[in-house]
Amino acid sequence: MTSLTVVFAPWYTQENPYQTQLTEKLISLGVNIEPTSCSTLNLLSTIKQKKANILHIHWLDHFFLRKVSFFKSLLKLILFTIQLLILRLTNVKVIWTVHNLKNHRNQHLILDKLGSILVSRIAHGLIVHSESAKHEVMKTFYLRKDHKIFIIPHGNYIDIYENSISQVEARKQLNIPNSSLILLFFGLIHPYKGVLKLIEAFQKLKYDDVCLLIAGKPCDEVMAAQLSKEAEDNKNIKFISGFVKNEEVQVYMNACDLVALPYREFLTSGALILAMSFGKACIAPDKGYIGEVLNDQGGFLYDPDSEEGLLKALNSVVHQRSVLSNMGNCNYKLASQWNWNYVAKLTLNVYEHYLNY
Protein backbone atom coordinates (compact mmCIF):
# COMPACT_ATOMS: atom_id res chain seq x y z
CA MET A 1 0.00 0.00 0.00
CA THR A 2 1.28 3.49 -0.87
CA SER A 3 1.51 6.16 1.83
CA LEU A 4 -2.00 6.87 3.03
CA THR A 5 -2.98 9.97 5.03
CA VAL A 6 -6.53 10.34 6.31
CA VAL A 7 -8.01 13.44 7.91
CA PHE A 8 -10.67 12.64 10.52
CA ALA A 9 -13.10 15.55 10.88
CA PRO A 10 -14.48 16.64 13.20
CA TRP A 11 -12.47 15.21 16.08
CA TYR A 12 -14.80 14.40 19.00
CA THR A 13 -13.27 12.26 21.75
CA GLN A 14 -14.46 13.78 25.02
CA GLU A 15 -17.83 12.08 25.01
CA ASN A 16 -16.95 8.89 23.17
CA PRO A 17 -13.70 6.95 22.54
CA TYR A 18 -14.96 5.73 19.14
CA GLN A 19 -12.55 7.84 17.08
CA THR A 20 -9.62 7.25 19.42
CA GLN A 21 -9.94 3.47 19.15
CA LEU A 22 -10.39 3.51 15.38
CA THR A 23 -7.43 5.87 14.99
CA GLU A 24 -5.08 3.73 17.10
CA LYS A 25 -5.89 0.58 15.17
CA LEU A 26 -5.65 2.25 11.75
CA ILE A 27 -2.23 3.64 12.70
CA SER A 28 -1.13 0.12 13.64
CA LEU A 29 -2.12 -0.90 10.09
CA GLY A 30 0.17 1.76 8.62
CA VAL A 31 -2.36 4.54 8.03
CA ASN A 32 -1.39 8.10 8.92
CA ILE A 33 -4.41 9.60 10.70
CA GLU A 34 -4.64 13.37 11.10
CA PRO A 35 -7.36 14.23 13.65
CA THR A 36 -8.73 17.74 13.27
CA SER A 37 -11.75 19.81 14.21
CA CYS A 38 -11.21 22.04 11.22
CA SER A 39 -14.02 24.44 10.41
CA THR A 40 -15.84 24.94 7.14
CA LEU A 41 -13.63 27.95 6.43
CA ASN A 42 -10.33 26.07 6.57
CA LEU A 43 -11.31 22.61 5.33
CA LEU A 44 -9.45 22.86 2.02
CA SER A 45 -6.33 24.38 3.57
CA THR A 46 -6.28 21.67 6.23
CA ILE A 47 -6.45 18.90 3.62
CA LYS A 48 -3.66 20.57 1.63
CA GLN A 49 -1.48 21.12 4.70
CA LYS A 50 -1.87 17.51 5.85
CA LYS A 51 -1.33 16.22 2.29
CA ALA A 52 -4.30 13.92 2.81
CA ASN A 53 -5.52 11.29 0.38
CA ILE A 54 -8.82 10.90 2.18
CA LEU A 55 -11.21 13.12 4.13
CA HIS A 56 -13.18 10.94 6.55
CA ILE A 57 -16.19 12.88 7.83
CA HIS A 58 -17.93 11.72 10.99
CA TRP A 59 -20.52 14.35 11.97
CA LEU A 60 -21.89 16.82 9.44
CA ASP A 61 -23.54 19.23 11.88
CA HIS A 62 -20.10 20.44 12.97
CA PHE A 63 -19.63 22.07 9.58
CA PHE A 64 -22.83 24.05 9.17
CA LEU A 65 -25.27 23.68 12.07
CA ARG A 66 -23.42 24.72 15.21
CA LYS A 67 -25.48 27.39 17.04
CA VAL A 68 -25.87 29.77 14.14
CA SER A 69 -28.87 31.29 12.38
CA PHE A 70 -30.64 29.59 9.50
CA PHE A 71 -29.12 32.04 7.00
CA LYS A 72 -25.58 31.54 8.29
CA SER A 73 -26.12 27.78 8.31
CA LEU A 74 -27.21 27.93 4.68
CA LEU A 75 -24.12 29.91 3.69
CA LYS A 76 -21.86 27.49 5.57
CA LEU A 77 -23.59 24.52 3.91
CA ILE A 78 -23.00 26.05 0.46
CA LEU A 79 -19.34 26.68 1.28
CA PHE A 80 -18.93 23.19 2.72
CA THR A 81 -20.50 21.59 -0.36
CA ILE A 82 -18.31 23.59 -2.75
CA GLN A 83 -15.18 22.54 -0.87
CA LEU A 84 -16.17 18.88 -1.00
CA LEU A 85 -16.65 19.18 -4.76
CA ILE A 86 -13.22 20.79 -5.09
CA LEU A 87 -11.72 17.94 -3.07
CA ARG A 88 -13.24 15.47 -5.48
CA LEU A 89 -11.79 17.37 -8.44
CA THR A 90 -8.34 17.24 -6.81
CA ASN A 91 -8.66 13.46 -6.34
CA VAL A 92 -9.10 13.54 -2.56
CA LYS A 93 -11.50 10.76 -1.61
CA VAL A 94 -14.41 11.67 0.67
CA ILE A 95 -15.77 9.06 3.10
CA TRP A 96 -18.68 9.71 5.46
CA THR A 97 -19.52 7.51 8.44
CA VAL A 98 -23.24 8.09 8.99
CA HIS A 99 -23.67 8.02 12.76
CA ASN A 100 -27.07 9.76 12.76
CA LEU A 101 -29.83 10.58 10.31
CA LYS A 102 -30.16 14.07 11.82
CA ASN A 103 -28.56 16.18 14.54
CA HIS A 104 -29.68 15.43 18.09
CA ARG A 105 -30.56 19.07 18.82
CA ASN A 106 -33.10 19.10 15.95
CA GLN A 107 -31.55 22.35 14.74
CA HIS A 108 -32.46 23.59 11.23
CA LEU A 109 -33.73 20.16 10.18
CA ILE A 110 -34.44 21.22 6.59
CA LEU A 111 -30.82 22.26 6.12
CA ASP A 112 -29.65 19.21 8.01
CA LYS A 113 -31.45 16.89 5.62
CA LEU A 114 -30.41 18.89 2.57
CA GLY A 115 -26.78 18.72 3.68
CA SER A 116 -27.01 14.99 4.30
CA ILE A 117 -28.54 14.38 0.88
CA LEU A 118 -25.83 16.46 -0.82
CA VAL A 119 -22.95 14.81 1.06
CA SER A 120 -24.40 11.33 0.45
CA ARG A 121 -24.06 12.04 -3.26
CA ILE A 122 -20.74 13.87 -3.22
CA ALA A 123 -18.97 11.36 -0.97
CA HIS A 124 -17.21 8.47 -2.65
CA GLY A 125 -18.29 6.04 0.08
CA LEU A 126 -20.61 5.88 3.08
CA ILE A 127 -20.04 3.73 6.16
CA VAL A 128 -22.92 2.52 8.34
CA HIS A 129 -22.97 0.11 11.26
CA SER A 130 -25.73 -2.33 10.29
CA GLU A 131 -27.94 -3.62 7.49
CA SER A 132 -30.93 -1.77 8.92
CA ALA A 133 -28.90 1.46 9.04
CA LYS A 134 -28.06 1.02 5.36
CA HIS A 135 -31.74 0.77 4.46
CA GLU A 136 -32.59 3.78 6.64
CA VAL A 137 -29.88 5.87 5.00
CA MET A 138 -31.01 4.90 1.52
CA LYS A 139 -34.63 5.68 2.35
CA THR A 140 -33.99 8.97 4.18
CA PHE A 141 -31.45 10.37 1.72
CA TYR A 142 -33.21 9.01 -1.40
CA LEU A 143 -30.35 6.81 -2.56
CA ARG A 144 -31.42 4.31 -5.19
CA LYS A 145 -28.28 2.18 -5.27
CA ASP A 146 -26.28 0.76 -2.38
CA HIS A 147 -22.98 0.14 -4.17
CA LYS A 148 -21.13 2.81 -2.19
CA ILE A 149 -22.56 1.96 1.24
CA PHE A 150 -20.33 -0.24 3.39
CA ILE A 151 -21.48 -1.99 6.56
CA ILE A 152 -18.85 -1.98 9.31
CA PRO A 153 -19.90 -2.92 12.86
CA HIS A 154 -19.59 -0.48 15.72
CA GLY A 155 -16.54 -1.46 17.77
CA ASN A 156 -16.95 -2.65 21.35
CA TYR A 157 -15.78 -0.95 24.55
CA ILE A 158 -14.24 -4.00 26.21
CA ASP A 159 -11.06 -3.02 28.12
CA ILE A 160 -11.44 0.61 27.05
CA TYR A 161 -13.04 1.68 30.31
CA GLU A 162 -11.73 0.42 33.62
CA ASN A 163 -13.82 -2.51 34.83
CA SER A 164 -12.55 -3.62 38.21
CA ILE A 165 -15.08 -2.40 40.78
CA SER A 166 -17.49 -4.93 42.30
CA GLN A 167 -21.24 -4.46 42.32
CA VAL A 168 -21.23 -4.16 46.10
CA GLU A 169 -18.62 -1.39 46.07
CA ALA A 170 -20.25 0.41 43.14
CA ARG A 171 -23.59 0.49 44.93
CA LYS A 172 -21.92 1.63 48.11
CA GLN A 173 -20.41 4.60 46.26
CA LEU A 174 -23.80 5.49 44.82
CA ASN A 175 -25.63 4.89 48.12
CA ILE A 176 -27.92 2.26 46.57
CA PRO A 177 -29.24 -0.76 48.53
CA ASN A 178 -27.31 -3.89 47.65
CA SER A 179 -30.47 -6.02 47.57
CA SER A 180 -32.32 -3.88 45.01
CA LEU A 181 -32.82 -4.65 41.33
CA ILE A 182 -31.18 -1.71 39.57
CA LEU A 183 -32.22 -0.52 36.12
CA LEU A 184 -29.81 1.99 34.58
CA PHE A 185 -30.46 4.74 32.06
CA PHE A 186 -27.04 6.08 31.11
CA GLY A 187 -25.48 8.79 28.97
CA LEU A 188 -26.35 12.17 27.49
CA ILE A 189 -30.06 12.73 28.01
CA HIS A 190 -32.06 13.91 24.98
CA PRO A 191 -35.85 13.65 24.53
CA TYR A 192 -35.48 11.14 21.68
CA LYS A 193 -33.92 8.66 24.12
CA GLY A 194 -37.29 8.18 25.81
CA VAL A 195 -36.29 8.67 29.43
CA LEU A 196 -39.63 10.28 30.36
CA LYS A 197 -41.55 7.33 28.88
CA LEU A 198 -39.28 5.02 30.85
CA ILE A 199 -40.10 6.88 34.06
CA GLU A 200 -43.81 6.75 33.26
CA ALA A 201 -43.69 2.99 32.75
CA PHE A 202 -41.41 2.45 35.77
CA GLN A 203 -43.84 4.24 38.09
CA LYS A 204 -46.48 1.66 37.21
CA LEU A 205 -44.34 -1.25 38.42
CA LYS A 206 -44.97 -0.74 42.16
CA TYR A 207 -42.05 -2.84 43.41
CA ASP A 208 -40.24 -1.49 46.47
CA ASP A 209 -37.02 -3.36 45.67
CA VAL A 210 -36.65 -2.08 42.09
CA CYS A 211 -34.70 1.14 41.51
CA LEU A 212 -34.30 3.26 38.39
CA LEU A 213 -30.89 4.92 38.24
CA ILE A 214 -30.59 7.79 35.74
CA ALA A 215 -27.03 9.03 35.19
CA GLY A 216 -25.94 11.56 32.61
CA LYS A 217 -25.99 15.13 31.41
CA PRO A 218 -29.43 16.49 30.42
CA CYS A 219 -29.69 18.32 27.09
CA ASP A 220 -31.09 21.44 28.73
CA GLU A 221 -32.29 22.96 32.00
CA VAL A 222 -35.92 21.98 31.35
CA MET A 223 -35.01 18.30 31.10
CA ALA A 224 -32.76 18.57 34.17
CA ALA A 225 -35.54 20.14 36.25
CA GLN A 226 -38.08 17.56 35.13
CA LEU A 227 -35.83 14.63 36.00
CA SER A 228 -34.94 16.16 39.37
CA LYS A 229 -38.66 16.55 40.13
CA GLU A 230 -39.39 12.92 39.20
CA ALA A 231 -36.58 11.74 41.48
CA GLU A 232 -37.84 13.89 44.35
CA ASP A 233 -41.34 12.46 43.99
CA ASN A 234 -40.30 8.81 43.82
CA LYS A 235 -37.83 7.31 46.30
CA ASN A 236 -37.07 4.49 43.85
CA ILE A 237 -35.78 6.88 41.18
CA LYS A 238 -32.24 8.20 41.59
CA PHE A 239 -31.04 10.93 39.25
CA ILE A 240 -27.34 11.82 39.11
CA SER A 241 -26.96 14.78 36.77
CA GLY A 242 -23.80 15.68 34.90
CA PHE A 243 -21.33 14.37 32.37
CA VAL A 244 -19.95 11.00 33.48
CA LYS A 245 -16.15 10.91 33.41
CA ASN A 246 -14.44 7.91 31.84
CA GLU A 247 -13.17 6.61 35.16
CA GLU A 248 -16.71 6.70 36.58
CA VAL A 249 -18.38 4.69 33.82
CA GLN A 250 -17.58 1.38 35.55
CA VAL A 251 -19.31 2.53 38.75
CA TYR A 252 -22.68 2.94 37.05
CA MET A 253 -22.37 -0.06 34.77
CA ASN A 254 -21.32 -2.43 37.54
CA ALA A 255 -23.88 -1.07 40.00
CA CYS A 256 -26.79 -2.01 37.73
CA ASP A 257 -28.43 -5.30 36.81
CA LEU A 258 -29.77 -4.12 33.47
CA VAL A 259 -29.41 -1.15 31.10
CA ALA A 260 -32.56 0.50 29.74
CA LEU A 261 -32.47 1.94 26.21
CA PRO A 262 -36.05 3.06 25.50
CA TYR A 263 -35.01 5.10 22.46
CA ARG A 264 -37.64 6.48 20.11
CA GLU A 265 -35.15 7.42 17.38
CA PHE A 266 -31.74 5.99 16.56
CA LEU A 267 -29.59 4.85 13.68
CA THR A 268 -26.87 3.24 15.79
CA SER A 269 -26.40 2.98 19.55
CA GLY A 270 -23.01 3.27 21.18
CA ALA A 271 -24.78 3.01 24.56
CA LEU A 272 -26.03 -0.46 23.62
CA ILE A 273 -22.51 -1.58 22.71
CA LEU A 274 -21.21 -0.09 25.97
CA ALA A 275 -23.77 -2.03 28.02
CA MET A 276 -22.98 -5.26 26.16
CA SER A 277 -19.25 -4.63 26.66
CA PHE A 278 -19.84 -4.56 30.42
CA GLY A 279 -21.81 -7.80 30.20
CA LYS A 280 -25.21 -6.28 30.95
CA ALA A 281 -28.66 -7.41 29.91
CA CYS A 282 -30.67 -4.71 28.14
CA ILE A 283 -34.23 -3.58 27.61
CA ALA A 284 -34.84 -1.86 24.27
CA PRO A 285 -37.24 -1.49 21.32
CA ASP A 286 -37.25 -4.32 18.80
CA LYS A 287 -36.49 -2.30 15.68
CA GLY A 288 -33.65 -1.14 13.46
CA TYR A 289 -30.08 -1.41 14.68
CA ILE A 290 -31.03 -2.49 18.20
CA GLY A 291 -33.26 -5.29 16.96
CA GLU A 292 -30.47 -6.40 14.66
CA VAL A 293 -27.68 -6.41 17.27
CA LEU A 294 -29.59 -7.51 20.38
CA ASN A 295 -31.42 -10.83 20.62
CA ASP A 296 -33.77 -12.47 23.13
CA GLN A 297 -30.87 -14.19 24.84
CA GLY A 298 -29.44 -10.87 25.93
CA GLY A 299 -32.33 -8.44 25.91
CA PHE A 300 -35.96 -7.76 26.70
CA LEU A 301 -37.14 -6.46 23.35
CA TYR A 302 -40.51 -4.78 23.03
CA ASP A 303 -42.72 -3.39 20.29
CA PRO A 304 -42.13 0.39 20.27
CA ASP A 305 -45.54 0.94 18.67
CA SER A 306 -47.34 -0.78 21.56
CA GLU A 307 -48.57 1.53 24.31
CA GLU A 308 -47.87 -1.09 26.96
CA GLY A 309 -44.80 -2.62 25.31
CA LEU A 310 -42.22 -1.01 27.57
CA LEU A 311 -44.20 -1.70 30.75
CA LYS A 312 -44.63 -5.37 29.83
CA ALA A 313 -40.91 -5.62 29.19
CA LEU A 314 -40.15 -4.04 32.57
CA ASN A 315 -42.43 -6.54 34.26
CA SER A 316 -40.62 -9.36 32.48
CA VAL A 317 -37.32 -8.03 33.83
CA VAL A 318 -38.61 -8.11 37.39
CA HIS A 319 -40.00 -11.64 37.06
CA GLN A 320 -36.86 -12.96 35.36
CA ARG A 321 -34.23 -11.21 37.43
CA SER A 322 -32.49 -14.51 38.17
CA VAL A 323 -31.37 -14.85 34.52
CA LEU A 324 -30.08 -11.30 34.03
CA SER A 325 -26.47 -12.28 34.70
CA ASN A 326 -26.58 -15.05 32.09
CA MET A 327 -28.16 -12.66 29.60
CA GLY A 328 -25.35 -10.21 30.22
CA ASN A 329 -22.78 -12.92 29.56
CA CYS A 330 -24.44 -13.62 26.20
CA ASN A 331 -24.18 -9.94 25.31
CA TYR A 332 -20.52 -9.82 26.29
CA LYS A 333 -19.74 -12.74 23.99
CA LEU A 334 -21.54 -11.02 21.13
CA ALA A 335 -19.75 -7.73 21.72
CA SER A 336 -16.39 -9.52 21.83
CA GLN A 337 -16.69 -10.18 18.09
CA TRP A 338 -16.65 -6.47 17.28
CA ASN A 339 -13.07 -5.66 18.26
CA TRP A 340 -11.40 -2.54 16.90
CA ASN A 341 -8.74 -4.44 14.94
CA TYR A 342 -11.53 -5.99 12.90
CA VAL A 343 -13.30 -2.63 12.50
CA ALA A 344 -10.06 -0.91 11.42
CA LYS A 345 -9.27 -3.56 8.80
CA LEU A 346 -12.72 -3.19 7.26
CA THR A 347 -12.33 0.59 7.29
CA LEU A 348 -8.95 0.33 5.59
CA ASN A 349 -10.55 -1.89 2.95
CA VAL A 350 -12.94 0.96 2.16
CA TYR A 351 -10.06 3.44 1.86
CA GLU A 352 -8.08 1.14 -0.43
CA HIS A 353 -11.14 0.42 -2.56
CA TYR A 354 -11.41 4.10 -3.49
CA LEU A 355 -7.70 4.76 -3.77
CA ASN A 356 -7.62 2.08 -6.47
CA TYR A 357 -10.93 3.22 -7.99
Salt bridges, closest charged atoms under 4 A:
GLU34 OE1 - LYS50 NZ 3.47
ASP61 OD2 - ARG66 NH2 3.26
ASP61 OD2 - ARG105 NH1 3.24
GLU131 OE2 - LYS134 NZ 3.23
GLU131 OE2 - HIS135 NE2 3.25
ASP146 OD2 - LYS134 NZ 3.07
GLU200 OE1 - LYS197 NZ 3.91
ASP209 OD2 - ARG321 NH1 3.00
ASP233 OD2 - LYS229 NZ 2.57
ASP257 OD2 - ARG171 NH2 2.73
GLU265 OE1 - LYS102 NZ 3.05
